[in-house]
């Protein structure tokens, strides 16, 4: 992959996502007549959400063919990382939402806001088919290419800003939960998440799986809507992670710069039990 492919990746990503939303906003009667009302489960909504992943796969396919796509997607098999990162994903993230709910009266009317376990699993799987798929593009393609030019910290900032702006149409759609949120906390929270995911991506030797799992946890339908407090907490966590990993976040010595994983990284082995998020 070439560094200038990054520009084309962003253009295709925004064209797919913003194009679909723009058509529904500028020609609503025509779009509803042709494709039906846009909802969170509409195929075109999924297509818009999958914009970064589709763009990344198009770029890889164009440059390296189907064999390249298979090799690129093998990053989904990379799972080795510090146990601290797994604790972060599966323990600390829920605690963030529980802690943020303390600032909002009635945030938790019930600890299980679903009619049944089956209903929750269905909702969880549906969310897993949305946001986490984005990571194929943001972390899988864009981050390695950016890290060829700059440190992980500044790469994370740039992707975070673009990632937040890419979400802007969601604030204009009544079918999206974003329409009830304030954009400024979301913007800075998204940049903070980009920093966290960058540290995770590099620590896991370029795993797409682990950032996708983190993304999935962040949109877990079991957690309450605690905007904007969860964003502020994530900003604090991002600052802490930058401080802990300051020797690698501001240098390129351990950053992943290749779109395709090394063969040795795709071979399963025992996880690394390091003592910090490195």
C-alpha positions in Angstrom: 0.0 0.0 0.0 1.1 3.5 -0.8 0.9 6.4 1.6 -1.1 8.5 -0.9 -3.7 5.7 -0.9 -4.8 7.1 2.5 -6.3 10.2 0.8 -8.3 7.9 -1.6 -9.4 5.8 1.4 -10.9 8.9 3.2 -12.6 10.1 0.0 -14.3 6.7 -0.6 -15.3 6.4 3.0 -16.9 9.9 3.1 -18.5 9.4 -0.3 -20.2 6.2 0.8 -21.4 7.3 4.2 -22.2 10.9 3.6 -23.6 10.2 0.1 -26.3 7.9 1.5 -27.3 10.3 4.2 -27.2 13.3 1.8 -29.6 11.5 -0.6 -32.1 10.9 2.3 -31.8 14.5 3.4 -32.0 16.1 0.0 -34.4 13.8 -1.8 -36.3 12.1 1.1 -39.5 11.3 -0.9 -37.5 9.7 -3.7 -35.3 7.6 -1.4 -38.2 6.4 0.8 -40.2 5.5 -2.3 -37.3 3.6 -3.8 -35.7 2.0 -0.7 -38.1 2.6 2.2 -37.6 4.6 5.4 -34.0 4.7 6.7 -33.9 2.9 10.0 -31.1 1.5 12.2 -31.7 -1.9 10.6 -32.0 -0.8 7.0 -29.4 -2.2 4.6 -28.4 1.3 3.4 -27.8 2.2 7.1 -25.4 -0.7 7.4 -23.8 0.3 4.1 -23.2 3.8 5.4 -21.7 2.5 8.7 -19.5 0.1 6.8 -18.1 2.9 4.7 -14.5 2.8 6.3 -14.4 -1.0 6.0 -15.6 -1.1 2.4 -13.2 1.6 1.4 -10.3 -0.2 3.0 -11.2 -3.5 1.3 -11.6 -1.7 -2.1 -8.1 -0.2 -1.7 -6.5 -3.5 -0.7 -8.3 -5.4 -3.5 -7.2 -2.8 -6.1 -3.6 -2.9 -5.0 -3.2 -6.6 -4.1 -6.1 -8.6 -5.3 -8.2 -11.2 -3.4 -5.0 -12.8 -1.9 -4.1 -9.4 -0.4 -7.6 -9.1 1.1 -7.3 -12.4 2.8 -3.9 -11.5 4.1 -5.1 -8.1 5.3 -8.1 -9.6 7.1 -5.9 -12.1 8.9 -5.3 -9.2 11.3 -8.7 -10.3 12.6 -7.0 -13.4 14.0 -4.4 -11.4 16.0 -5.4 -11.7 19.7 -2.2 -11.6 21.7 -2.0 -8.6 24.0 -1.3 -7.8 27.7 -4.0 -9.1 30.1 -4.3 -5.5 31.1 -5.9 -4.7 27.8 -8.4 -7.5 28.1 -9.2 -6.2 31.6 -9.7 -2.8 30.1 -12.1 -4.0 27.4 -14.2 -6.4 29.6 -14.0 -4.8 33.0 -13.0 -1.1 32.9 -15.3 -0.2 30.0 -18.4 -1.3 31.9 -17.2 0.4 35.0 -16.9 3.7 33.0 -20.6 3.5 32.2 -21.6 2.5 35.7 -19.5 5.4 37.1 -20.9 7.9 34.5 -24.5 6.8 35.4 -23.9 8.3 38.9 -24.0 11.7 37.4 -27.4 11.2 35.7 -30.6 10.8 37.7 -32.6 7.7 36.5 -29.8 6.5 34.2 -30.4 3.0 35.5 -34.1 2.3 35.8 -33.1 -1.4 35.6 -29.9 -3.2 35.3 -31.3 -5.3 32.5 -33.4 -3.2 30.1 -34.5 -6.2 27.9 -37.5 -8.4 27.9 -35.3 -11.6 27.8 -31.7 -12.8 27.4 -32.5 -13.7 23.8 -33.6 -10.1 23.1 -30.3 -8.8 24.6 -28.2 -11.2 22.6 -30.0 -10.2 19.4 -29.4 -6.5 20.1 -25.7 -7.2 21.0 -25.2 -9.1 17.8 -26.8 -6.3 15.8 -24.5 -3.8 17.3 -21.6 -6.1 16.6 -22.4 -5.9 12.9 -22.2 -2.1 13.0 -19.5 -0.1 14.7 -16.9 -2.8 15.2 -16.7 -3.3 11.4 -15.4 0.3 11.0 -12.1 -0.8 12.6 -11.2 -2.7 9.4 -10.8 0.8 7.9 -9.8 3.1 10.7 -7.3 0.9 12.5 -6.7 -1.7 9.8 -5.7 0.6 7.0 -5.6 4.3 7.9 -3.5 4.0 11.1 -0.6 2.0 9.7 -0.3 4.3 6.7 -0.4 7.4 8.9 2.2 5.9 11.3 4.7 5.8 8.4 4.7 9.6 8.5 4.3 10.5 12.1 4.2 9.2 15.7 1.3 7.1 17.0 0.0 10.0 19.1 -0.4 12.4 16.2 -1.7 9.6 14.0 -4.3 8.9 16.6 -5.2 12.6 16.8 -5.7 12.9 13.0 -7.8 9.8 12.8 -9.8 10.8 15.8 -10.7 14.1 14.3 -11.6 12.6 10.9 -13.5 9.8 12.7 -15.6 12.3 14.7 -16.3 14.5 11.7 -17.3 11.3 9.7 -20.0 10.7 12.3 -21.5 14.2 11.8 -24.5 13.1 9.6 -25.6 10.8 12.5 -26.4 13.8 14.5 -28.9 14.9 11.9 -30.7 11.6 11.7 -33.6 10.9 14.1 -33.0 7.2 13.7 -29.6 7.5 15.3 -29.0 7.8 19.0 -26.5 10.6 18.2 -29.3 13.0 17.5 -29.9 13.4 21.2 -26.2 14.1 22.0 -24.1 17.2 22.2 -21.4 17.1 19.4 -18.5 18.8 21.4 -18.2 16.1 24.1 -18.6 13.4 21.5 -15.9 15.0 19.3 -13.3 15.1 22.1 -14.4 11.7 23.4 -13.9 10.2 19.9 -10.4 11.7 19.7 -9.7 10.2 23.1 -10.9 6.8 22.0 -8.7 7.0 18.9 -5.7 7.5 21.2 -6.7 4.5 23.3 -7.3 2.3 20.2 -4.0 3.3 18.7 -2.1 2.2 21.8 -4.1 -1.1 21.8 -3.5 -1.6 18.0 0.3 -1.2 18.4 0.5 -3.2 21.6 -1.3 -6.1 19.9 1.0 -6.0 16.9 -1.7 -4.6 14.6 -4.7 -6.6 15.7 -8.0 -5.5 14.2 -9.9 -7.9 16.4 -9.1 -6.2 19.7 -10.0 -2.6 18.6 -13.2 -4.1 17.2 -13.9 -5.8 20.6 -13.3 -2.5 22.4 -15.6 -0.7 19.9 -18.3 -3.4 20.5 -18.0 -3.0 24.2 -18.4 0.8 23.9 -21.7 0.4 22.1 -23.0 -2.5 24.2 -26.8 -2.0 24.4 -26.7 -3.1 28.1 -25.0 0.1 29.1 -27.1 3.2 29.8 -26.9 6.4 27.7 -24.6 8.5 29.9 -23.5 11.2 27.5 -21.5 13.3 27.9 -20.0 11.9 31.1 -18.6 8.7 29.6 -16.7 11.0 27.1 -15.1 13.0 29.9 -14.0 9.8 31.6 -12.5 8.4 28.4 -10.6 11.6 27.9 -9.0 11.1 31.4 -8.2 7.5 30.6 -6.6 8.5 27.2 -4.4 11.0 29.0 -3.3 8.3 31.5 -2.6 5.8 28.7 -0.5 8.4 26.8 1.5 9.0 30.0 2.0 5.3 30.6 3.1 4.7 27.0 4.9 8.0 26.5 8.0 6.3 25.2 6.2 4.6 22.4 3.3 7.1 21.7 5.7 9.8 20.7 8.1 7.7 18.7 7.8 5.3 15.9 10.0 2.5 17.2 7.2 0.1 18.1 4.4 1.4 15.8 2.8 -0.8 13.2 3.4 0.7 9.8 2.5 -2.2 7.5 -1.1 -2.9 6.4 -0.4 -6.6 6.2 0.7 -8.5 9.3 3.9 -10.4 9.6 3.5 -14.2 9.3 4.9 -14.7 12.8 2.2 -12.5 14.2 -0.5 -14.6 12.8 0.7 -17.8 14.4 -1.1 -18.5 17.7 1.0 -18.5 20.8 0.7 -17.8 24.5 -0.4 -14.2 25.3 2.1 -11.7 26.6 1.6 -11.1 30.3 3.3 -7.8 30.6 2.7 -5.5 33.5 1.4 -2.4 31.7 -0.5 -1.4 28.7 2.4 -1.6 26.3 
